[in-house]
Amino acid sequence: MSVADDFSQSPVGAIGRVTVPIPPNGPGEVLVAVRGGSEAYAAWADRPIGKDLRVIVVESISARSVIVELLPS
């Protein structure tokens, strides 16, 4: 895999953990396991999601921003 391929790997479908609560109309932060490590992303959701809850990335809206949903238990 080339360096360019590594940087273009999408976080969509990855499981993450909320590190800063996601409010109704603004970003929170999630830590997502990608590219052999963990990376922090600004995260938006359709509803508020509290700290330390597990989420799944459903869309990447920029290189450092994602849309997430609460991971069903």
C-alpha positions as CSV (number, residue, x, y, z in Angstrom):
1,M,0.0,0.0,0.0
2,S,1.4,3.4,-0.9
3,V,1.4,6.4,1.5
4,A,-1.3,8.1,-0.6
5,D,-3.6,5.0,-0.2
6,D,-3.0,5.0,3.5
7,F,-4.0,8.7,3.9
8,S,-7.1,8.2,1.8
9,Q,-8.5,5.4,3.8
10,S,-12.0,6.3,4.9
11,P,-13.2,6.0,8.5
12,V,-16.7,5.1,7.3
13,G,-17.8,1.9,9.0
14,A,-15.2,2.2,11.8
15,I,-16.2,1.9,15.5
16,G,-15.3,4.8,17.7
17,R,-15.8,6.1,21.3
18,V,-17.2,9.6,22.1
19,T,-14.5,11.6,23.9
20,V,-16.4,15.0,23.9
21,P,-20.2,14.7,24.1
22,I,-22.0,15.4,20.8
23,P,-24.6,18.1,21.3
24,P,-27.8,18.5,19.3
25,N,-26.5,21.2,16.9
26,G,-22.7,21.1,17.1
27,P,-19.8,18.9,17.0
28,G,-18.4,16.6,19.7
29,E,-15.3,14.5,19.3
30,V,-14.8,10.8,18.7
31,L,-11.7,8.6,18.8
32,V,-11.8,6.1,15.9
33,A,-9.5,3.2,15.2
34,V,-8.1,3.7,11.7
35,R,-4.9,3.2,9.8
36,G,-3.4,1.0,12.5
37,G,-4.0,3.5,15.3
38,S,-6.6,5.8,16.8
39,E,-7.5,9.3,15.5
40,A,-9.7,12.0,16.8
41,Y,-12.5,13.4,14.6
42,A,-15.0,16.2,15.0
43,A,-18.3,14.4,15.0
44,W,-21.9,15.3,14.4
45,A,-25.0,13.1,15.0
46,D,-28.8,13.3,14.5
47,R,-29.3,13.3,18.2
48,P,-27.1,14.1,21.3
49,I,-24.6,11.3,22.2
50,G,-22.9,11.2,25.6
51,K,-19.3,10.7,26.5
52,D,-17.8,7.2,26.4
53,L,-20.6,5.7,24.3
54,R,-19.6,3.6,21.3
55,V,-20.5,4.9,17.8
56,I,-20.2,3.9,14.2
57,V,-19.0,6.3,11.5
58,V,-21.7,6.5,8.8
59,E,-20.3,9.3,6.7
60,S,-17.1,11.3,6.3
61,I,-17.8,15.0,5.6
62,S,-14.2,16.1,5.5
63,A,-10.7,14.8,6.3
64,R,-11.3,15.4,10.0
65,S,-15.1,15.5,10.4
66,V,-17.6,12.6,10.5
67,I,-21.2,11.8,11.0
68,V,-21.8,9.0,13.5
69,E,-24.7,7.0,14.9
70,L,-24.9,5.3,18.3
71,L,-23.7,1.7,18.1
72,P,-26.6,-0.6,18.8
73,S,-26.0,-2.8,21.9
